[in-house]
Amino acid sequence: MATTAEPVSVNLSNDEIMRYSRHLIIPEVGIEGQRKLKAARVLMIGAGGLGAPVALYLAAAGVGTLGVVDYDTVDFTNLQRQVIHGTGDVGRLKLESARNTITEINPNVKVVGYAEKLTSENALQIFKDYDLVVDGTDNFPTRYLVNDACVLTGIPNVYASIFRFEGQASVLALPDGPCYRCWYPEPPPPGLVPSCAEGGVLGVLPGIMGTLQAMETIKLILGIGQPLKNRVMLFDALQMKFRELKLRKNPDCPVCGTHPTIKHLIDYQEFCGMRAVEEAQPVPEIAGMKQITALELKDEIDAGKPLVIVDVREPNEYQICRIPNSILIPLGELPKRAHELSPEQDIVVHCKMGGRSAQALDYLQKSGFKKVRNLEGGILAWSDEVDPSVPKY
């Protein structure tokens, strides 16, 4: 990465001087700083909620090369927060949609796309061509993978994460600073932290946190100011408050410590206690779990079979859509409300996609309920296979 001590040998055209003129008159940027931005190579992991504002602002700022790792396609549910994509992009690869928007903002930016999943096999090869990595991931296995790859390649990691109304950001894996493992030595148990698909996120929040990532990236490229090194910035949108936590390098960290034990990339799905399957299959393995498809459930309902359909989603989700005659017992309330159900009843539990209801089934089975089945694919499968009028979210 460029430093303030060495000049950068890229030139700016007259058009670029006009485009970046408001940068050039800032003493801390100037011509030399803009050349550094043009020479910089930044790798973005994800073109979603966080990646969208990062890409927009880094492109507008004149970062010369933006690498984008994303193999997902644009979905209607993305449009509430992933502002780099539009309605007409639904169904397209996010990578291609992002490329078009970046090029429209600034045709001087070179976009290098990786329409593939980041893995232990390809991460080091991809990372080696970049100066900085911006982590816009939304799951723990990839977060630890990005961290370890950054430490092993000596590349700073500009990190942020979001949930509902709260966000956090830091600059990790600097040579004398902490890494993500110094902060979180072990991942949380699978299912403990809801994803944005389960817990939701206010659309503007990733815009705020992603813009902070873009700011930190530009500061690192220019070598100005104080980066979020040894610090974690916490943001509460409801209270409109920023707080700061100190974060220190752990000398016993297994990847960046004095005597590291992790010297190559590992199986991060296994490390995080997750099966190595696609994220679109969120149902955990539960011993003795019986499942029922949406069509089978519809047939049993039509045949008049006595069933108790238990919806374990949250009340706000229940207001969006529901299966007729289902009863709402949110997963978190199940232990204190299980007495409302009878072990003799034929029970079908469901949630949005099947993951939370599998946990509910596990709890009920361990509590003595013998006739419990999980609705495979949750209410989304019911909408797809039985009743298209049920809205999807």
Helices and strands as residue ranges (DSSP letters): H 14-19, H 21-24, H 30-39, E 41-45, H 51-61, E 65-69, G 76-78, G 87-89, H 94-105, E 110-114, H 123-127, E 132-135, H 140-153, E 157-163, E 166-172, H 180-183, H 196-199, H 204-222, E 231-236, E 241-246, H 268-271, E 290-292, H 294-302, E 308-311, H 315-320, E 327-328, G 331-333, H 334-337, G 338-340, E 347-350, H 355-366, E 372-375, H 378-385
